[in-house]
């Protein structure tokens, strides 16, 4: 996931930019930096990759065929790009965070795939026109300046190329571990605004439409992701509301309370957490 621009659909405003890997948000009158580079190790270790079912569905749209040149915007630790690389695509990953890219390279080596990585931003990649058959963005579009990123993706795609915007989110339900964890994040970080979400992300649809993309389609499906207690704690430390925004001492206090909560209220270990995968697919003219 790239931390670059502002999720314009969340009622937040940009401040003066901070470090190259961060975005600065005005939340309740307080400037808050979100920097996933700070949590790169947890991000690489504990964030789940995209399920095979997503790539199977994308193949039906002509995205992910062997030999296709693919650019993964906001690649982060490479979760989306790696899935395409496993299917024989020629993948380039782009992200502003060198720390996240180092984790991506490590995971690629462990998985036996190769991806070239570049430091850069989704809205202005500096890459040549019509250089890619597919442009992807996994778990990151909400951090982009969406209209600019969509226009850049169209410029980068060959005629008829595909843009894929994908998300994989936990789903809070009454009484489940996700809901309880979100409440705990809010207790430690009241400025966090991503609780109670549905895992559906329609905000990108007007961006791609305005950029001139055609055959715009979206789909979603639900799945359960299994976590140990340690893995769930790591997954949450790697989130925007914890490791990417809180100082280390506050992250440690949150993590200790989270461990106690899991042991007391959700002793099953491992456990299955509901998730929703959502994707938008469209064609460049």
VEXSE-886833 format. One record per residue: x, y, z of N, C-alpha, C in turn; residue number from 1; residue in three letters. Coordinates in steps of 0.02 Angstrom, whole numbers, plus 50000, padded with zeros to 5 digits. Example, Ala and Ser with C-alpha at 12.3 -4.5 7.8 and 13.67 -1.06 7.14 Angstrom:
<nodes>
NODE  n_px  n_py  n_pz ca_px ca_py ca_pz  c_px  c_py  c_pz   n res
NODE 50660 49716 50390 50615 49775 50390 50660 49835 50390   1 ALA
NODE 50642 49888 50354 50684 49947 50357 50645 50002 50394   2 SER
</nodes>
This chain:
<nodes>
NODE  n_px  n_py  n_pz ca_px ca_py ca_pz  c_px  c_py  c_pz   n res
NODE 50042 49940 50000 50000 50000 50000 50043 50062 50000   1 UNK
NODE 50026 50108 49959 50063 50171 49956 50031 50221 50002   2 UNK
NODE 50072 50259 50037 50047 50315 50076 50069 50378 50041   3 UNK
NODE 50024 50406 50001 50046 50461 49960 49997 50519 49960   4 UNK
NODE 49937 50508 49936 49889 50563 49932 49834 50553 49983   5 UNK
NODE 49781 50592 49977 49731 50595 50029 49668 50559 50006   6 UNK
NODE 49637 50518 50050 49573 50486 50032 49518 50539 50030   7 UNK
NODE 49504 50564 49971 49460 50622 49966 49388 50606 49987   8 UNK
NODE 49370 50543 49990 49302 50525 50008 49294 50519 50084   9 UNK
NODE 49346 50533 50123 49342 50522 50195 49334 50586 50235  10 UNK
NODE 49323 50643 50202 49315 50705 50238 49379 50732 50268  11 UNK
NODE 49436 50717 50236 49501 50737 50261 49531 50788 50213  12 UNK
NODE 49576 50830 50239 49608 50880 50197 49684 50874 50201  13 UNK
NODE 49717 50887 50146 49790 50882 50144 49821 50942 50178  14 UNK
NODE 49875 50929 50214 49916 50983 50241 49979 50987 50199  15 UNK
NODE 50028 51026 50222 50092 51026 50188 50122 50957 50192  16 UNK
NODE 50152 50932 50139 50177 50864 50138 50232 50853 50189  17 UNK
NODE 50234 50793 50218 50287 50774 50263 50339 50734 50226  18 UNK
NODE 50366 50681 50257 50416 50640 50223 50389 50611 50159  19 UNK
NODE 50434 50590 50115 50414 50567 50049 50369 50507 50051  20 UNK
NODE 50374 50467 50105 50333 50406 50109 50268 50417 50146  21 UNK
NODE 50255 50478 50169 50198 50490 50213 50147 50534 50179  22 UNK
NODE 50085 50531 50206 50037 50583 50190 50018 50616 50256  23 UNK
NODE 49998 50678 50253 49980 50715 50313 49906 50731 50309  24 UNK
NODE 49868 50710 50358 49796 50718 50359 49776 50765 50415  25 UNK
NODE 49725 50806 50400 49695 50849 50452 49635 50812 50479  26 UNK
NODE 49641 50787 50540 49587 50750 50572 49567 50785 50636  27 UNK
NODE 49506 50809 50639 49481 50842 50700 49527 50898 50721  28 UNK
NODE 49552 50936 50673 49593 50993 50688 49665 50977 50704  29 UNK
NODE 49686 50913 50698 49754 50893 50714 49786 50863 50651  30 UNK
NODE 49846 50883 50636 49882 50854 50580 49912 50787 50600  31 UNK
NODE 49896 50735 50562 49919 50668 50577 49954 50639 50516  32 UNK
NODE 50014 50613 50525 50050 50582 50470 50036 50507 50468  33 UNK
NODE 50022 50482 50409 50014 50410 50397 50074 50388 50355  34 UNK
NODE 50115 50344 50383 50176 50323 50349 50184 50248 50359  35 UNK
NODE 50168 50210 50307 50173 50137 50312 50246 50113 50311  36 UNK
NODE 50292 50157 50291 50363 50139 50296 50384 50125 50367  37 UNK
NODE 50351 50157 50417 50368 50147 50487 50351 50077 50510  38 UNK
NODE 50305 50045 50477 50282 49979 50498 50297 49926 50445  39 UNK
NODE 50350 49937 50405 50364 49894 50348 50375 49821 50368  40 UNK
NODE 50409 49809 50424 50423 49739 50444 50358 49703 50461  41 UNK
NODE 50315 49734 50501 50251 49703 50516 50209 49696 50453  42 UNK
NODE 50212 49747 50410 50173 49745 50348 50193 49685 50306  43 UNK
NODE 50259 49675 50298 50283 49619 50259 50270 49552 50290  44 UNK
NODE 50270 49550 50357 50262 49486 50391 50190 49464 50399  45 UNK
NODE 50144 49511 50408 50078 49492 50432 50020 49511 50387  46 UNK
NODE 50029 49557 50340 49973 49575 50296 49958 49517 50248  47 UNK
NODE 49895 49495 50242 49881 49439 50197 49886 49461 50124  48 UNK
NODE 49906 49415 50081 49905 49429 50010 49835 49421 49981  49 UNK
NODE 49829 49440 49918 49763 49433 49885 49751 49360 49868  50 UNK
NODE 49688 49338 49873 49673 49267 49862 49677 49248 49789  51 UNK
NODE 49690 49184 49776 49693 49159 49707 49628 49172 49670  52 UNK
NODE 49572 49171 49706 49507 49181 49673 49503 49249 49639  53 UNK
NODE 49537 49300 49667 49537 49365 49635 49570 49361 49566  54 UNK
NODE 49628 49330 49562 49665 49326 49499 49628 49283 49448  55 UNK
NODE 49594 49231 49473 49553 49191 49427 49498 49233 49395  56 UNK
NODE 49466 49275 49434 49413 49318 49407 49441 49371 49361  57 UNK
NODE 49498 49399 49378 49528 49450 49336 49550 49422 49269  58 UNK
NODE 49569 49359 49268 49590 49328 49204 49533 49329 49154  59 UNK
NODE 49471 49324 49178 49414 49326 49132 49406 49394 49099  60 UNK
NODE 49436 49447 49129 49434 49514 49100 49496 49527 49056  61 UNK
NODE 49538 49477 49049 49599 49487 49009 49656 49519 49048  62 UNK
NODE 49653 49517 49114 49705 49546 49156 49743 49490 49191  63 UNK
NODE 49808 49486 49176 49849 49436 49210 49872 49379 49166  64 UNK
NODE 49869 49386 49100 49891 49333 49055 49967 49329 49055  65 UNK
NODE 49996 49270 49046 50069 49264 49044 50099 49311 48991  66 UNK
NODE 50153 49344 49010 50188 49388 48964 50163 49460 48963  67 UNK
NODE 50105 49474 48993 50081 49543 48995 50128 49587 49037  68 UNK
NODE 50139 49648 49014 50177 49697 49052 50129 49731 49100  69 UNK
NODE 50145 49728 49164 50100 49752 49216 50136 49799 49263  70 UNK
NODE 50105 49856 49278 50130 49903 49327 50086 49902 49388  71 UNK
NODE 50116 49890 49446 50079 49888 49509 50092 49953 49547  72 UNK
NODE 50042 49999 49546 50048 50063 49580 50040 50054 49655  73 UNK
NODE 50077 50093 49694 50071 50087 49766 50084 50017 49789  74 UNK
NODE 50135 49985 49761 50145 49913 49770 50155 49892 49842  75 UNK
NODE 50182 49938 49884 50193 49920 49954 50240 49861 49959  76 UNK
NODE 50217 49807 49991 50257 49746 49995 50244 49698 49937  77 UNK
NODE 50211 49723 49885 50205 49685 49823 50150 49633 49819  78 UNK
NODE 50100 49638 49862 50050 49585 49866 50013 49575 49800  79 UNK
NODE 49990 49628 49769 49953 49620 49706 50000 49601 49649  80 UNK
NODE 50055 49636 49642 50101 49622 49588 50128 49551 49592  81 UNK
NODE 50141 49526 49652 50168 49459 49660 50119 49407 49635  82 UNK
NODE 50055 49418 49648 50005 49372 49623 50005 49368 49548  83 UNK
NODE 50013 49426 49515 50017 49426 49442 50083 49395 49417  84 UNK
NODE 50137 49407 49453 50202 49378 49434 50199 49302 49436  85 UNK
NODE 50163 49274 49485 50156 49201 49489 50122 49173 49426  86 UNK
NODE 50083 49215 49394 50046 49193 49334 50082 49211 49269  87 UNK
NODE 50146 49231 49276 50187 49240 49217 50188 49310 49189  88 UNK
NODE 50161 49359 49225 50164 49429 49201 50233 49458 49213  89 UNK
NODE 50251 49506 49172 50312 49545 49179 50296 49606 49220  90 UNK
NODE 50312 49605 49286 50285 49653 49334 50337 49705 49354  91 UNK
NODE 50314 49767 49355 50352 49823 49384 50310 49850 49443  92 UNK
NODE 50342 49857 49501 50308 49884 49559 50334 49954 49574  93 UNK
NODE 50289 50000 49591 50308 50069 49604 50279 50091 49671  94 UNK
NODE 50321 50122 49713 50299 50144 49779 50347 50198 49804  95 UNK
NODE 50324 50246 49844 50370 50296 49870 50413 50272 49928  96 UNK
NODE 50398 50214 49957 50432 50191 50017 50485 50139 50001  97 UNK
NODE 50549 50157 50011 50603 50108 50001 50599 50052 50052  98 UNK
NODE 50576 50066 50112 50570 50014 50163 50520 49961 50143  99 UNK
NODE 50462 49982 50117 50413 49933 50094 50439 49893 50035 100 UNK
NODE 50474 49926 49989 50501 49891 49931 50552 49839 49953 101 UNK
NODE 50592 49853 50004 50639 49802 50029 50602 49740 50054 102 UNK
NODE 50546 49751 50088 50505 49694 50110 50476 49657 50049 103 UNK
NODE 50456 49694 49998 50430 49662 49938 50483 49618 49905 104 UNK
NODE 50543 49642 49901 50597 49603 49871 50610 49539 49910 105 UNK
NODE 50609 49544 49977 50618 49485 50018 50563 49434 50006 106 UNK
NODE 50501 49457 50005 50445 49411 49993 50449 49380 49923 107 UNK
NODE 50471 49419 49874 50479 49391 49806 50530 49335 49806 108 UNK
NODE 50586 49345 49840 50638 49292 49843 50610 49230 49875 109 UNK
NODE 50572 49238 49929 50543 49180 49963 50493 49144 49919 110 UNK
NODE 50459 49182 49875 50407 49154 49833 50434 49130 49766 111 UNK
NODE 50496 49147 49750 50526 49125 49688 50503 49162 49627 112 UNK
NODE 50484 49226 49634 50464 49267 49578 50509 49328 49573 113 UNK
NODE 50508 49360 49515 50549 49419 49504 50504 49478 49484 114 UNK
NODE 50517 49534 49515 50483 49597 49500 50534 49653 49501 115 UNK
NODE 50531 49699 49454 50574 49758 49458 50536 49812 49497 116 UNK
NODE 50573 49849 49539 50542 49899 49582 50571 49968 49569 117 UNK
NODE 50527 50018 49573 50545 50087 49563 50516 50129 49620 118 UNK
NODE 50553 50181 49640 50527 50229 49688 50487 50282 49649 119 UNK
NODE 50426 50293 49668 50386 50343 49633 50315 50344 49659 120 UNK
NODE 50276 50390 49630 50207 50400 49652 50158 50386 49596 121 UNK
NODE 50099 50365 49615 50049 50343 49566 50026 50399 49521 122 UNK
NODE 50025 50459 49546 49996 50515 49508 50044 50543 49456 123 UNK
NODE 50109 50528 49463 50160 50554 49416 50218 50505 49416 124 UNK
NODE 50211 50452 49378 50260 50398 49381 50325 50414 49344 125 UNK
NODE 50321 50457 49293 50380 50470 49252 50395 50415 49201 126 UNK
NODE 50351 50367 49195 50360 50312 49148 50331 50329 49080 127 UNK
NODE 50353 50296 49027 50331 50315 48959 50258 50298 48945 128 UNK
NODE 50231 50333 48895 50162 50321 48873 50155 50250 48846 129 UNK
NODE 50095 50222 48856 50075 50159 48825 50127 50104 48835 130 UNK
NODE 50153 50099 48897 50207 50052 48911 50182 49987 48942 131 UNK
NODE 50117 49984 48962 50094 49926 49000 50027 49901 48973 132 UNK
NODE 50019 49834 48979 49956 49803 48960 49905 49807 49017 133 UNK
NODE 49929 49807 49078 49887 49810 49138 49919 49857 49188 134 UNK
NODE 49878 49899 49219 49899 49938 49277 49856 49915 49336 135 UNK
NODE 49888 49899 49391 49852 49877 49450 49865 49923 49509 136 UNK
NODE 49820 49921 49557 49827 49958 49620 49793 49916 49674 137 UNK
NODE 49832 49890 49720 49805 49846 49771 49805 49877 49840 138 UNK
NODE 49747 49886 49869 49739 49910 49938 49769 49980 49947 139 UNK
NODE 49761 50023 49897 49796 50087 49900 49760 50144 49866 140 UNK
NODE 49709 50132 49826 49679 50186 49787 49654 50242 49832 141 UNK
NODE 49629 50226 49891 49603 50277 49936 49657 50324 49963 142 UNK
NODE 49720 50306 49954 49774 50350 49973 49797 50395 49916 143 UNK
NODE 49774 50382 49856 49794 50421 49797 49751 50484 49789 144 UNK
NODE 49776 50530 49750 49733 50581 49718 49700 50544 49660 145 UNK
NODE 49639 50519 49671 49608 50473 49625 49603 50497 49553 146 UNK
NODE 49578 50558 49541 49573 50581 49471 49641 50584 49436 147 UNK
NODE 49692 50607 49471 49759 50610 49441 49787 50540 49429 148 UNK
NODE 49777 50494 49476 49803 50427 49467 49768 50392 49409 149 UNK
NODE 49702 50403 49401 49666 50372 49346 49691 50399 49279 150 UNK
NODE 49702 50464 49275 49727 50493 49213 49797 50467 49197 151 UNK
NODE 49838 50458 49248 49905 50431 49237 49902 50359 49214 152 UNK
NODE 49857 50320 49244 49850 50250 49223 49828 50245 49150 153 UNK
NODE 49783 50288 49130 49762 50287 49059 49821 50303 49013 154 UNK
NODE 49862 50352 49033 49920 50370 48992 49969 50312 48985 155 UNK
NODE 49975 50273 49038 50025 50219 49039 50003 50157 49002 156 UNK
NODE 49937 50149 48992 49910 50088 48962 49910 50091 48886 157 UNK
NODE 49921 50033 48856 49910 50027 48784 49835 50031 48771 158 UNK
NODE 49814 50049 48710 49743 50047 48694 49714 49978 48707 159 UNK
NODE 49659 49976 48743 49629 49913 48762 49657 49882 48825 160 UNK
NODE 49708 49914 48855 49736 49888 48917 49688 49894 48975 161 UNK
NODE 49702 49858 49028 49656 49854 49085 49685 49888 49147 162 UNK
NODE 49642 49925 49181 49658 49951 49248 49621 49908 49299 163 UNK
NODE 49657 49885 49350 49629 49843 49403 49640 49879 49469 164 UNK
NODE 49587 49892 49505 49591 49921 49572 49562 49870 49621 165 UNK
NODE 49603 49846 49667 49581 49790 49710 49590 49808 49784 166 UNK
NODE 49546 49780 49824 49548 49790 49897 49535 49722 49931 167 UNK
NODE 49565 49713 49989 49549 49657 50033 49545 49684 50104 168 UNK
NODE 49485 49683 50132 49474 49715 50197 49441 49666 50246 169 UNK
NODE 49460 49674 50310 49424 49638 50362 49353 49667 50367 170 UNK
NODE 49306 49627 50394 49236 49648 50398 49213 49645 50471 171 UNK
NODE 49199 49703 50502 49173 49702 50570 49100 49681 50572 172 UNK
NODE 49084 49634 50616 49016 49611 50627 49002 49615 50702 173 UNK
NODE 48939 49621 50722 48924 49629 50793 48954 49573 50835 174 UNK
NODE 48997 49592 50882 49026 49544 50929 49087 49508 50905 175 UNK
NODE 49108 49518 50842 49165 49479 50818 49232 49513 50836 176 UNK
NODE 49286 49476 50824 49352 49501 50844 49371 49564 50805 177 UNK
NODE 49347 49570 50744 49362 49630 50705 49331 49692 50738 178 UNK
NODE 49267 49686 50756 49233 49743 50787 49268 49762 50853 179 UNK
NODE 49285 49712 50893 49318 49726 50957 49386 49759 50946 180 UNK
NODE 49422 49736 50896 49488 49766 50881 49480 49837 50857 181 UNK
NODE 49431 49851 50815 49420 49919 50792 49404 49966 50850 182 UNK
NODE 49364 49943 50898 49349 49984 50956 49412 49999 50997 183 UNK
NODE 49456 49951 51000 49518 49962 51037 49563 50011 51000 184 UNK
NODE 49567 50006 50934 49605 50055 50896 49578 50126 50909 185 UNK
NODE 49513 50134 50906 49482 50199 50918 49498 50225 50988 186 UNK
NODE 49501 50180 51037 49517 50202 51105 49587 50230 51110 187 UNK
NODE 49633 50201 51071 49703 50223 51073 49717 50277 51022 188 UNK
NODE 49676 50282 50970 49687 50331 50917 49619 50358 50895 189 UNK
NODE 49591 50406 50933 49524 50431 50916 49520 50464 50847 190 UNK
NODE 49576 50483 50818 49575 50516 50752 49568 50467 50694 191 UNK
NODE 49574 50402 50708 49567 50351 50656 49495 50349 50631 192 UNK
NODE 49486 50350 50564 49419 50356 50535 49397 50295 50495 193 UNK
NODE 49432 50239 50499 49418 50183 50454 49380 50126 50487 194 UNK
NODE 49349 50137 50544 49311 50084 50576 49242 50079 50544 195 UNK
NODE 49212 50020 50550 49144 50009 50527 49136 50008 50451 196 UNK
NODE 49189 49997 50414 49183 49998 50341 49158 49931 50315 197 UNK
NODE 49132 49932 50254 49100 49873 50225 49145 49832 50180 198 UNK
NODE 49204 49859 50163 49246 49824 50115 49228 49838 50043 199 UNK
NODE 49179 49881 50031 49161 49901 49963 49188 49972 49951 200 UNK
NODE 49217 49983 49891 49253 50045 49878 49231 50076 49812 201 UNK
NODE 49172 50104 49809 49147 50133 49746 49177 50201 49730 202 UNK
NODE 49217 50231 49775 49241 50299 49764 49285 50304 49702 203 UNK
NODE 49317 50250 49681 49360 50252 49621 49320 50254 49556 204 UNK
NODE 49256 50236 49558 49218 50231 49495 49213 50298 49459 205 UNK
NODE 49197 50354 49492 49196 50417 49455 49265 50438 49431 206 UNK
NODE 49318 50417 49465 49385 50435 49443 49401 50402 49376 207 UNK
NODE 49387 50338 49370 49403 50303 49307 49356 50324 49251 208 UNK
NODE 49294 50340 49269 49247 50364 49218 49269 50430 49189 209 UNK
NODE 49289 50476 49233 49310 50542 49210 49374 50538 49170 210 UNK
NODE 49416 50489 49182 49478 50480 49145 49467 50450 49076 211 UNK
NODE 49406 50429 49062 49390 50403 48996 49392 50328 48989 212 UNK
NODE 49398 50292 49044 49397 50219 49040 49327 50193 49021 213 UNK
NODE 49326 50137 48988 49264 50106 48965 49256 50037 48997 214 UNK
NODE 49197 50007 48986 49182 49939 49011 49200 49933 49085 215 UNK
NODE 49176 49981 49124 49191 49983 49195 49147 49933 49231 216 UNK
NODE 49178 49887 49265 49141 49836 49304 49172 49830 49373 217 UNK
NODE 49132 49808 49421 49156 49795 49488 49125 49730 49514 218 UNK
NODE 49160 49699 49560 49134 49637 49591 49163 49631 49660 219 UNK
NODE 49132 49589 49701 49158 49575 49767 49141 49504 49786 220 UNK
NODE 49179 49477 49832 49164 49411 49861 49194 49408 49931 221 UNK
NODE 49164 49367 49973 49185 49361 50042 49227 49298 50052 222 UNK
NODE 49271 49301 50100 49313 49244 50118 49334 49251 50190 223 UNK
NODE 49355 49196 50220 49381 49196 50288 49457 49190 50284 224 UNK
NODE 49491 49231 50323 49564 49229 50328 49582 49206 50398 225 UNK
NODE 49625 49155 50401 49643 49126 50466 49705 49161 50494 226 UNK
NODE 49701 49180 50558 49756 49213 50593 49769 49177 50659 227 UNK
NODE 49832 49172 50678 49849 49159 50748 49841 49225 50786 228 UNK
NODE 49843 49222 50852 49841 49284 50890 49900 49329 50872 229 UNK
NODE 49960 49299 50866 50018 49339 50848 50010 49371 50779 230 UNK
NODE 49982 49333 50732 49974 49359 50664 49923 49416 50662 231 UNK
NODE 49868 49409 50700 49818 49463 50701 49847 49526 50734 232 UNK
NODE 49884 49517 50787 49916 49574 50819 49964 49609 50770 233 UNK
NODE 50002 49569 50733 50047 49598 50683 50010 49633 50628 234 UNK
NODE 49955 49602 50605 49914 49632 50553 49887 49700 50576 235 UNK
NODE 49867 49705 50638 49839 49768 50662 49894 49819 50675 236 UNK
NODE 49951 49798 50699 50007 49845 50706 50025 49876 50639 237 UNK
NODE 50015 49838 50585 50033 49863 50518 49979 49906 50487 238 UNK
NODE 49929 49926 50525 49873 49964 50497 49884 50039 50505 239 UNK
NODE 49844 50077 50467 49850 50150 50469 49836 50178 50537 240 UNK
NODE 49791 50147 50575 49772 50174 50640 49819 50159 50696 241 UNK
NODE 49869 50115 50683 49915 50095 50737 49987 50111 50716 242 UNK
NODE 50022 50063 50685 50093 50072 50672 50110 50126 50623 243 UNK
NODE 50064 50142 50577 50079 50193 50526 50066 50264 50550 244 UNK
NODE 50036 50271 50610 50020 50339 50633 50039 50352 50706 245 UNK
NODE 50040 50301 50749 50056 50312 50819 50131 50308 50831 246 UNK
NODE 50157 50344 50881 50228 50337 50899 50241 50268 50930 247 UNK
NODE 50303 50245 50929 50317 50176 50952 50292 50160 51022 248 UNK
NODE 50298 50206 51069 50276 50190 51137 50200 50178 51139 249 UNK
NODE 50162 50216 51101 50090 50206 51099 50072 50141 51062 250 UNK
NODE 50110 50124 51011 50099 50060 50976 50110 50003 51025 251 UNK
NODE 50162 50007 51066 50176 49953 51114 50120 49947 51165 252 UNK
NODE 50094 50004 51189 50039 50001 51238 49977 49971 51206 253 UNK
NODE 49962 49993 51145 49905 49964 51110 49913 49888 51103 254 UNK
NODE 49972 49866 51080 49984 49796 51066 49976 49754 51129 255 UNK
NODE 50000 49778 51186 49994 49741 51248 49920 49734 51268 256 UNK
NODE 49882 49787 51261 49811 49783 51278 49773 49739 51228 257 UNK
NODE 49794 49741 51165 49764 49699 51114 49776 49625 51131 258 UNK
NODE 49837 49608 51150 49852 49538 51168 49809 49515 51226 259 UNK
NODE 49800 49558 51276 49759 49541 51334 49686 49531 51313 260 UNK
NODE 49662 49575 51270 49593 49569 51246 49582 49503 51209 261 UNK
NODE 49628 49486 51164 49621 49424 51126 49620 49364 51172 262 UNK
NODE 49666 49362 51219 49671 49304 51264 49608 49298 51307 263 UNK
NODE 49579 49354 51328 49522 49351 51373 49456 49342 51337 264 UNK
NODE 49446 49376 51280 49380 49375 51247 49376 49329 51187 265 UNK
NODE 49433 49316 51155 49434 49275 51094 49490 49224 51100 266 UNK
NODE 49483 49176 51146 49539 49131 51160 49554 49081 51103 267 UNK
NODE 49508 49072 51057 49522 49026 51002 49584 49049 50963 268 UNK
NODE 49631 49004 50953 49694 49022 50921 49720 48962 50882 269 UNK
NODE 49718 48963 50815 49701 49020 50772 49625 49029 50766 270 UNK
NODE 49605 49082 50732 49535 49096 50720 49527 49123 50649 271 UNK
NODE 49465 49122 50625 49450 49146 50557 49416 49213 50561 272 UNK
NODE 49442 49262 50525 49412 49330 50523 49380 49341 50455 273 UNK
NODE 49319 49366 50454 49286 49378 50389 49319 49436 50352 274 UNK
NODE 49328 49427 50286 49357 49478 50243 49314 49484 50180 275 UNK
NODE 49322 49541 50147 49288 49552 50083 49339 49577 50032 276 UNK
NODE 49339 49544 49974 49381 49565 49918 49338 49602 49868 277 UNK
NODE 49360 49661 49848 49323 49704 49802 49370 49725 49747 278 UNK
NODE 49344 49729 49685 49387 49750 49629 49346 49790 49579 279 UNK
NODE 49380 49837 49548 49355 49874 49490 49401 49857 49432 280 UNK
NODE 49371 49842 49375 49409 49827 49314 49381 49870 49258 281 UNK
NODE 49424 49901 49219 49401 49942 49163 49452 49941 49106 282 UNK
NODE 49431 49963 49048 49472 49960 48987 49492 50029 48964 283 UNK
NODE 49556 50036 48946 49578 50099 48916 49556 50103 48844 284 UNK
NODE 49534 50162 48821 49510 50166 48751 49567 50160 48701 285 UNK
</nodes>
